[in-house]
Amino acid sequence: MANTSEIYKVTFLNKGKVYEIFVKQVYQSDLYGFIEIEDYVFDERSQLVVDPSEEKLKAEFSGVKRSFIPMQAIIRIDEVEKSGVSKITNGDNVSPFPVSLVAKKAEPKDS
């Protein structure tokens, strides 16, 4: 999934909000249960109207080389033709998929 001309829109849950960001690289991490994203793409067009949501994302991801996102937080990954506006929205109607990555110990049966 890591061709330099490709752009991916990654939608995921973070702290009860839905993040929608654009990146150039997405791949499965060596850390079990995580997806790695890097090479963030923010809308650099000069415009009079500044989207505060995108500015917040730019500030949050400034200086970040790579992010590790838990698989259960991923909502969707799309390969897109061009980047759009990154944004944060309320996640009121989205629930994380209930996944336990840690196996529980079997309890001994009383005989």
PLY file of the C-alpha trace (Angstrom):
ply
format ascii 1.0
element vertex 111
property float x
property float y
property float z
element edge 110
property int vertex1
property int vertex2
end_header
0.00 0.00 0.00
2.92 2.39 -0.20
3.21 3.96 -3.66
4.25 7.63 -3.48
1.58 8.81 -5.95
-1.26 7.24 -3.98
-3.16 9.14 -1.31
-5.27 7.47 1.35
-8.13 8.90 3.38
-8.03 7.28 6.81
-11.07 7.59 9.06
-10.65 6.50 12.68
-11.93 7.06 16.21
-9.82 9.01 18.69
-11.05 10.17 22.11
-14.72 9.94 21.08
-14.20 11.97 17.90
-13.98 10.83 14.27
-10.72 11.88 12.61
-10.50 12.01 8.83
-6.96 12.57 7.56
-5.05 12.12 4.33
-1.73 10.27 4.18
0.61 8.87 1.55
1.50 5.65 3.37
-0.65 3.11 5.21
0.50 -0.33 6.26
0.16 -3.00 8.91
2.50 -2.37 11.80
5.00 -4.77 13.32
3.27 -3.88 16.58
0.46 -6.44 16.85
-2.99 -4.91 16.34
-1.88 -1.56 14.92
-1.97 0.18 11.54
0.85 2.64 10.73
0.21 5.86 8.85
2.80 8.41 7.73
3.48 11.24 5.27
0.50 13.37 6.26
-1.09 15.49 3.53
-2.84 18.70 4.55
-4.66 21.04 2.19
-2.01 23.66 1.44
-4.07 25.81 -0.94
-4.15 29.46 0.02
-7.68 30.36 0.94
-9.41 33.11 2.84
-11.59 30.75 4.88
-9.59 28.74 7.39
-11.13 25.50 8.64
-10.49 25.38 12.42
-10.82 21.59 12.43
-8.03 21.19 9.88
-5.87 23.74 11.70
-6.32 21.73 14.92
-5.23 18.58 13.08
-2.20 20.33 11.60
-1.17 21.44 15.08
-1.82 17.99 16.59
0.23 16.16 13.95
3.00 18.74 13.50
6.33 17.07 14.13
4.77 13.58 14.02
6.68 11.27 11.71
4.40 8.22 12.03
1.24 7.27 13.94
0.23 3.85 15.21
-3.56 3.48 15.23
-5.25 0.48 16.89
-7.05 -1.68 14.31
-10.33 -1.52 16.22
-10.27 2.30 15.98
-10.12 2.25 12.16
-13.48 2.96 10.54
-12.40 3.08 6.93
-9.38 3.45 4.62
-9.97 4.73 1.07
-7.50 5.25 -1.75
-8.43 8.63 -3.26
-7.37 10.54 -6.37
-6.47 13.73 -4.48
-6.40 14.95 -0.91
-9.23 16.89 0.62
-9.79 18.77 3.83
-8.82 16.87 6.95
-11.37 17.19 9.74
-12.53 16.14 13.17
-16.23 15.45 13.74
-18.29 14.23 16.67
-18.45 10.47 16.97
-21.87 10.46 18.61
-23.36 7.88 16.26
-20.23 5.72 15.85
-19.17 3.02 18.30
-15.84 1.22 18.30
-15.95 -2.44 17.36
-15.65 -4.47 20.59
-12.44 -6.46 20.21
-10.26 -8.03 22.84
-6.73 -8.68 21.67
-5.75 -10.33 24.94
-6.91 -13.89 25.52
-8.44 -14.60 28.90
-7.05 -17.45 30.98
-9.31 -20.46 31.24
-10.47 -20.90 34.81
-10.22 -24.40 36.30
-13.51 -26.24 36.64
-14.63 -27.32 40.08
-15.23 -31.08 40.08
0 1
1 2
2 3
3 4
4 5
5 6
6 7
7 8
8 9
9 10
10 11
11 12
12 13
13 14
14 15
15 16
16 17
17 18
18 19
19 20
20 21
21 22
22 23
23 24
24 25
25 26
26 27
27 28
28 29
29 30
30 31
31 32
32 33
33 34
34 35
35 36
36 37
37 38
38 39
39 40
40 41
41 42
42 43
43 44
44 45
45 46
46 47
47 48
48 49
49 50
50 51
51 52
52 53
53 54
54 55
55 56
56 57
57 58
58 59
59 60
60 61
61 62
62 63
63 64
64 65
65 66
66 67
67 68
68 69
69 70
70 71
71 72
72 73
73 74
74 75
75 76
76 77
77 78
78 79
79 80
80 81
81 82
82 83
83 84
84 85
85 86
86 87
87 88
88 89
89 90
90 91
91 92
92 93
93 94
94 95
95 96
96 97
97 98
98 99
99 100
100 101
101 102
102 103
103 104
104 105
105 106
106 107
107 108
108 109
109 110
